Amino acid sequence: MSHRLRVVLALCGLVAATVAFTWFLAGYVVLRPLIAALGAERFETALYVARVVVTAAAPPARAWTLGQELGVGIDPVREAPPEGSRGRAFARDERVLRLSTDPAVPLLVPLEGVDGVWGLSIRWPVDIERPRHVAAGGFALVAVAVVLAAFAASRWVLGPLGATSRAMERVAGGDLDARVPEGDDDAGRMGATFNRMAERVGAMVRGQRRLMAGLSHEIRSPLARMRLATELLKDDGAPAGRVEALERDIATIDGLVGELLESARMEEGAIGLHRVPIEVGPLLREALGAADLEGRPADVAAPDGLVVLADRTRLLRAVGNLLSNAARHTPPGTRVRLAASRVDGGVRLMVEDDGPGVPAAELPRLFEPFYQADGRLHAGGLGLGLMLVRQIAEAHGGRVEARNGGGTLRGLSVAVTLPAA
């Protein structure tokens, strides 16, 4: 439950309790005895009118003049009300008076011994029940007004907290430039503290990215010299097996450094994407042809005419990293499948395998840097390949997700969703 909802519910509960208590005081402690006293007085007036009219020589005429004297409306009733009619019956002075549901609260008083008339209808100009109805409506309006005021107050009181929460979500999502307003009150001081924290975190992350990019760039120079040295070793007659092993190690280190440098530059936004329309099927087949799956069977399933607007080099690298990840973490002979399909508003590229998969609890962390699902750093990998896939997908305005059995195979499937061309 959100803080705003808690505040609104607390205010509404307090208002409801206050209105209920006030209504109890006004309706039952004050108005109810007053209405009861006025009702008793009207019953006595009705009985008095009945006694006078019964003994009069001309009952209808006497009823009219008596109504003028008392300031009430008195009309003769020719027929008795039907059984089961709405209203309440009260016994008074051996008579059964009927109080109808008319807003003016008339009383029906039966007469005896008056030819052609069943009784009298006595109507007062003022409804004694109206004050209670007006009070109830007023309390309802007050409750509605207070509820609306509670919503407005919650927005005003919790607005800085909501802004801080949204800024935290942006920072957690990678936007290190998110800031909140500052001020002299508690909320403003909290905002200033958050801004200082975000500034320090941003400086640390940017420093790490610059350090990673700088180191990756500087390592390239000794690697180039090592490659030259291996060529000289060949010319000097060094054993071919040892030279080939050294070249493989250099190629592995060079690939890791390339991933570090590419990742750091993408995080810094130093790489501009060259977007062109790309047909997905041929691109997947090209990536599969360039990948070293160590003899694993693989196939491509992509419809013709499926096009995305993307950077060809980066997209090939992302698919290649997914294929390398499948080859590195599945047993020999495991089947690998590449697929593409249309989804709402985009195109989905999927690389899946028939291997053992990944524990469900570790799936959300697969795209973190230096993370391996089994807790170890494998030879030839630092856990950067999937992170680079995520960066490439997000740079294109897309997303990446991993799950077990997400396609036609039972193992891990990683899907990259990109906007359609």
Legacy VTK file of the C-alpha trace (Angstrom):
# vtk DataFile Version 3.0
C-alpha trace
ASCII
DATASET POLYDATA
POINTS 421 float
0.000 0.000 0.000
1.408 3.411 -0.980
2.044 6.214 1.511
-0.502 8.433 -0.220
-3.200 5.793 0.085
-2.375 5.345 3.770
-2.696 9.093 4.398
-5.978 9.305 2.489
-7.437 6.290 4.310
-6.328 7.660 7.683
-7.915 11.057 6.984
-11.087 9.461 5.646
-11.331 7.201 8.704
-10.895 10.170 11.017
-13.520 12.156 9.109
-15.947 9.225 9.119
-15.575 8.819 12.879
-16.021 12.561 13.438
-19.097 12.771 11.183
-20.678 9.705 12.782
-20.160 11.092 16.292
-21.443 14.532 15.277
-24.473 12.992 13.583
-25.193 11.001 16.718
-25.090 14.171 18.813
-27.132 16.280 16.397
-29.580 13.640 15.202
-30.247 11.604 18.319
-29.293 13.805 21.250
-30.655 17.139 19.969
-33.065 16.707 17.048
-34.769 13.457 18.010
-36.230 14.702 21.364
-37.263 17.974 19.700
-39.006 16.162 16.844
-40.688 13.824 19.304
-41.998 16.792 21.324
-43.307 18.535 18.207
-44.942 15.321 17.039
-46.688 14.848 20.367
-47.935 18.413 20.190
-49.326 17.820 16.716
-51.086 14.647 17.856
-52.794 16.618 20.618
-53.793 19.301 18.117
-55.246 16.659 15.804
-57.276 15.118 18.647
-58.557 18.550 19.651
-59.649 19.244 16.063
-61.422 15.873 15.907
-63.371 16.524 19.140
-64.432 20.002 18.033
-65.472 18.927 14.520
-67.510 15.935 15.766
-69.606 18.129 18.073
-70.083 20.917 15.511
-73.417 21.515 13.742
-71.693 21.772 10.339
-68.523 19.646 10.547
-66.918 20.544 7.170
-67.425 24.252 7.691
-66.188 24.080 11.276
-63.112 22.136 10.144
-62.269 24.858 7.626
-62.627 27.720 10.128
-60.683 25.782 12.750
-57.840 25.294 10.262
-57.775 29.065 9.676
-57.557 29.672 13.401
-54.761 27.160 13.973
-52.804 27.939 10.779
-53.058 24.415 9.386
-54.760 22.851 6.395
-57.747 20.661 7.237
-59.549 18.727 4.519
-62.314 16.135 4.844
-61.465 12.564 3.802
-64.402 10.759 2.171
-62.997 7.231 2.187
-60.845 5.259 4.565
-57.258 4.603 3.394
-56.790 1.105 1.949
-55.268 -1.620 4.065
-51.513 -1.847 3.787
-51.109 1.773 2.668
-47.812 3.429 3.493
-47.563 5.269 6.785
-47.465 4.689 10.514
-50.388 4.231 12.902
-50.536 5.693 16.418
-53.207 5.063 19.083
-54.335 8.252 20.814
-57.473 8.814 22.920
-59.158 5.648 21.612
-58.451 6.780 18.078
-55.941 5.381 15.588
-54.160 8.291 13.920
-52.285 7.579 10.705
-49.103 9.494 9.889
-48.540 9.370 6.123
-45.221 9.623 4.245
-46.091 12.959 2.672
-43.231 15.511 3.017
-45.577 17.904 4.873
-46.337 15.093 7.374
-50.187 15.152 7.396
-52.184 13.296 9.997
-55.283 11.280 9.113
-57.752 11.489 11.992
-60.865 9.217 11.844
-64.221 10.706 12.833
-67.314 8.978 14.164
-70.902 10.134 13.690
-70.241 12.483 10.754
-72.184 11.506 7.679
-70.315 11.348 4.357
-66.884 11.913 5.949
-64.483 9.182 7.104
-62.091 11.569 8.775
-59.866 14.615 8.435
-56.502 15.247 6.823
-54.523 17.754 8.855
-51.520 19.258 7.121
-48.919 21.523 8.749
-46.958 24.050 6.649
-43.626 22.926 8.122
-42.089 19.436 7.862
-40.579 18.645 11.262
-38.461 15.882 9.726
-36.757 18.283 7.324
-34.044 19.495 9.757
-32.840 15.950 10.237
-32.765 15.338 6.466
-30.945 18.616 5.866
-28.421 17.760 8.581
-27.808 14.339 7.056
-27.241 15.862 3.612
-24.953 18.496 5.076
-22.854 15.890 6.856
-22.616 13.876 3.629
-21.427 16.940 1.717
-18.886 17.677 4.447
-17.601 14.098 4.258
-17.217 14.315 0.460
-15.462 17.676 0.735
-13.076 16.360 3.369
-12.263 13.261 1.267
-11.415 15.511 -1.700
-9.386 17.725 0.603
-7.593 14.604 1.888
-6.553 13.692 -1.654
-5.332 17.236 -2.279
-3.507 17.326 1.065
-1.873 13.969 0.397
-0.569 15.235 -2.941
0.787 18.369 -1.269
2.295 16.599 1.739
3.661 13.553 -0.097
4.607 15.319 -3.327
8.305 15.715 -2.367
8.440 12.090 -1.253
6.943 10.973 -4.578
9.452 13.090 -6.504
12.291 11.551 -4.507
10.938 8.054 -5.123
10.705 8.682 -8.871
14.245 10.059 -8.895
15.475 6.955 -7.063
13.793 4.756 -9.669
15.508 6.724 -12.438
18.886 6.371 -10.743
18.269 2.651 -10.258
17.463 2.444 -13.978
20.809 4.024 -14.884
19.892 7.724 -15.166
22.523 9.161 -12.838
21.519 12.744 -13.643
18.127 12.496 -11.886
17.699 15.170 -9.197
14.930 16.423 -6.887
14.060 19.973 -5.715
15.827 21.272 -2.622
14.542 23.595 0.095
14.712 24.681 3.737
12.030 22.315 5.086
12.405 18.625 5.894
11.450 17.567 2.364
13.902 20.044 0.856
16.717 18.864 3.103
15.911 15.260 2.183
16.099 16.290 -1.475
19.475 17.948 -0.920
20.793 14.808 0.765
19.549 12.660 -2.090
21.119 14.972 -4.663
24.493 14.800 -2.921
24.252 11.015 -2.773
23.291 10.804 -6.447
26.149 13.126 -7.370
28.692 10.975 -5.519
27.305 7.751 -6.982
27.319 9.279 -10.455
30.906 10.465 -10.027
31.984 7.005 -8.856
30.238 5.224 -11.728
31.534 7.669 -14.317
35.018 7.303 -12.879
34.791 3.525 -13.100
33.592 3.729 -16.685
36.421 6.075 -17.643
38.906 3.829 -15.863
37.562 0.751 -17.677
37.674 2.533 -21.035
41.187 3.859 -20.390
42.561 0.542 -19.226
40.952 -1.293 -22.125
42.468 1.166 -24.557
45.916 1.009 -22.973
45.960 -2.804 -22.892
45.456 -2.876 -26.648
48.997 -1.537 -27.219
50.896 -4.351 -25.384
48.585 -6.876 -27.020
49.605 -5.573 -30.422
53.268 -5.902 -29.439
52.628 -9.447 -28.226
51.102 -10.330 -31.587
54.181 -8.955 -33.316
56.385 -10.980 -30.953
54.573 -14.194 -31.837
55.230 -13.534 -35.511
58.913 -13.074 -34.720
58.890 -16.302 -32.724
57.635 -18.142 -35.781
60.490 -16.690 -37.813
63.015 -17.752 -35.133
61.842 -21.354 -35.339
59.869 -21.576 -32.067
57.652 -24.683 -31.664
54.460 -24.187 -33.653
52.254 -25.625 -30.865
53.506 -23.168 -28.277
53.132 -20.252 -30.681
49.559 -21.261 -31.544
48.660 -21.573 -27.847
50.103 -18.111 -27.241
48.126 -16.708 -30.165
44.926 -18.232 -28.811
45.533 -16.665 -25.394
46.251 -13.307 -26.996
43.064 -13.565 -29.080
41.060 -14.390 -25.971
42.469 -11.446 -24.034
41.944 -9.186 -27.034
38.288 -10.249 -27.234
37.747 -9.544 -23.537
39.413 -6.160 -23.810
37.250 -5.407 -26.841
34.107 -6.201 -24.863
35.274 -4.017 -21.967
36.055 -1.118 -24.275
32.790 -1.480 -26.206
30.754 -1.667 -22.982
32.453 1.365 -21.451
31.965 3.446 -24.596
28.299 2.497 -24.860
27.694 3.380 -21.204
29.341 6.755 -21.787
27.331 7.283 -24.980
30.562 7.715 -26.924
29.403 5.428 -29.745
26.872 6.656 -32.263
24.686 3.981 -33.806
24.589 3.818 -37.595
21.007 2.664 -38.102
20.039 1.132 -41.420
17.183 -1.189 -42.457
18.334 -4.765 -41.897
16.524 -7.940 -42.901
16.607 -10.189 -39.873
16.802 -13.636 -41.492
20.059 -13.099 -43.445
21.615 -11.360 -40.427
20.902 -14.334 -38.159
22.359 -16.727 -40.718
25.445 -14.536 -41.037
25.924 -14.483 -37.256
25.500 -18.259 -37.123
28.081 -18.741 -39.874
30.627 -16.598 -38.030
30.072 -18.228 -34.614
32.171 -21.110 -33.291
29.633 -23.495 -31.756
32.177 -26.324 -31.517
30.111 -28.694 -33.600
26.740 -28.034 -31.949
23.792 -28.424 -34.330
22.027 -25.137 -35.055
19.251 -23.813 -37.263
17.551 -20.511 -38.073
13.789 -19.860 -38.158
12.940 -16.373 -39.431
10.201 -15.253 -41.827
11.152 -13.381 -44.987
10.697 -9.640 -45.088
11.230 -9.076 -41.341
13.166 -5.780 -41.117
14.579 -3.756 -38.217
16.255 -0.347 -38.168
19.522 -1.026 -36.357
23.291 -0.763 -36.323
24.409 -3.838 -38.251
27.784 -4.239 -36.532
26.343 -3.964 -33.008
23.398 -6.219 -33.770
25.728 -8.882 -35.208
27.844 -8.589 -32.079
24.815 -9.031 -29.824
23.663 -12.177 -31.645
27.243 -13.469 -31.720
27.561 -12.982 -27.963
24.358 -14.937 -27.416
25.652 -17.780 -29.576
29.008 -17.772 -27.732
27.159 -17.843 -24.414
25.129 -20.866 -25.572
28.285 -22.669 -26.701
30.158 -21.864 -23.507
27.500 -22.998 -21.044
25.959 -26.095 -22.659
27.270 -29.649 -23.039
28.791 -30.700 -26.379
26.217 -31.673 -28.979
23.497 -29.455 -27.479
21.142 -28.052 -30.101
21.033 -24.261 -30.607
18.252 -22.418 -32.382
17.930 -18.850 -33.676
14.445 -17.488 -34.278
12.791 -14.190 -35.187
9.151 -13.147 -35.006
6.911 -10.113 -35.009
5.583 -8.819 -31.690
3.442 -5.827 -30.799
5.306 -2.817 -32.127
8.580 -4.592 -32.796
10.647 -7.610 -33.775
11.940 -10.275 -31.404
15.267 -12.066 -31.994
15.720 -15.184 -29.884
18.690 -17.485 -29.264
17.777 -20.647 -27.369
19.459 -23.906 -26.500
18.533 -27.363 -25.284
20.871 -27.278 -22.309
20.218 -27.430 -18.545
19.064 -23.806 -18.295
19.697 -21.385 -15.434
18.198 -21.385 -11.897
15.137 -19.131 -11.883
16.489 -16.999 -9.038
19.565 -16.102 -11.101
17.823 -15.167 -14.348
17.429 -11.429 -13.494
21.193 -11.150 -12.836
22.419 -12.651 -16.091
22.869 -9.217 -17.654
24.977 -7.804 -14.809
28.697 -7.302 -15.474
31.122 -9.974 -14.217
28.279 -12.273 -13.204
28.193 -15.983 -13.981
25.141 -18.112 -13.276
27.163 -20.810 -11.498
29.215 -18.311 -9.498
32.478 -18.992 -11.413
34.328 -17.078 -14.103
34.762 -19.457 -17.009
37.851 -19.519 -19.131
37.462 -17.095 -21.966
34.656 -15.111 -20.327
34.227 -12.420 -17.689
30.444 -12.292 -17.735
30.469 -9.240 -20.049
28.859 -10.767 -23.137
25.246 -10.653 -21.935
25.760 -7.230 -20.377
26.879 -5.948 -23.777
23.792 -7.543 -25.350
21.612 -5.591 -22.904
23.454 -2.355 -23.653
23.088 -2.813 -27.408
19.371 -3.602 -27.085
18.707 -0.563 -24.860
20.760 1.705 -27.136
18.351 0.726 -29.941
15.327 1.504 -27.752
14.607 -2.183 -27.117
14.930 -4.647 -24.276
16.343 -8.066 -23.493
14.965 -10.835 -21.296
15.984 -14.375 -20.392
13.954 -17.356 -19.229
14.033 -21.109 -19.221
12.026 -22.869 -21.907
10.856 -19.619 -23.459
10.895 -21.056 -27.001
10.682 -24.440 -28.629
13.696 -25.832 -26.716
13.817 -26.618 -23.015
17.010 -24.756 -22.089
17.840 -21.063 -21.713
16.303 -18.628 -24.213
17.411 -15.015 -24.499
15.137 -12.690 -26.484
16.124 -9.255 -27.814
13.121 -7.119 -28.747
13.771 -4.157 -31.062
11.410 -1.576 -32.591
10.276 -2.503 -36.065
11.600 -0.494 -39.012
LINES 1 422
421 0 1 2 3 4 5 6 7 8 9 10 11 12 13 14 15 16 17 18 19 20 21 22 23 24 25 26 27 28 29 30 31 32 33 34 35 36 37 38 39 40 41 42 43 44 45 46 47 48 49 50 51 52 53 54 55 56 57 58 59 60 61 62 63 64 65 66 67 68 69 70 71 72 73 74 75 76 77 78 79 80 81 82 83 84 85 86 87 88 89 90 91 92 93 94 95 96 97 98 99 100 101 102 103 104 105 106 107 108 109 110 111 112 113 114 115 116 117 118 119 120 121 122 123 124 125 126 127 128 129 130 131 132 133 134 135 136 137 138 139 140 141 142 143 144 145 146 147 148 149 150 151 152 153 154 155 156 157 158 159 160 161 162 163 164 165 166 167 168 169 170 171 172 173 174 175 176 177 178 179 180 181 182 183 184 185 186 187 188 189 190 191 192 193 194 195 196 197 198 199 200 201 202 203 204 205 206 207 208 209 210 211 212 213 214 215 216 217 218 219 220 221 222 223 224 225 226 227 228 229 230 231 232 233 234 235 236 237 238 239 240 241 242 243 244 245 246 247 248 249 250 251 252 253 254 255 256 257 258 259 260 261 262 263 264 265 266 267 268 269 270 271 272 273 274 275 276 277 278 279 280 281 282 283 284 285 286 287 288 289 290 291 292 293 294 295 296 297 298 299 300 301 302 303 304 305 306 307 308 309 310 311 312 313 314 315 316 317 318 319 320 321 322 323 324 325 326 327 328 329 330 331 332 333 334 335 336 337 338 339 340 341 342 343 344 345 346 347 348 349 350 351 352 353 354 355 356 357 358 359 360 361 362 363 364 365 366 367 368 369 370 371 372 373 374 375 376 377 378 379 380 381 382 383 384 385 386 387 388 389 390 391 392 393 394 395 396 397 398 399 400 401 402 403 404 405 406 407 408 409 410 411 412 413 414 415 416 417 418 419 420
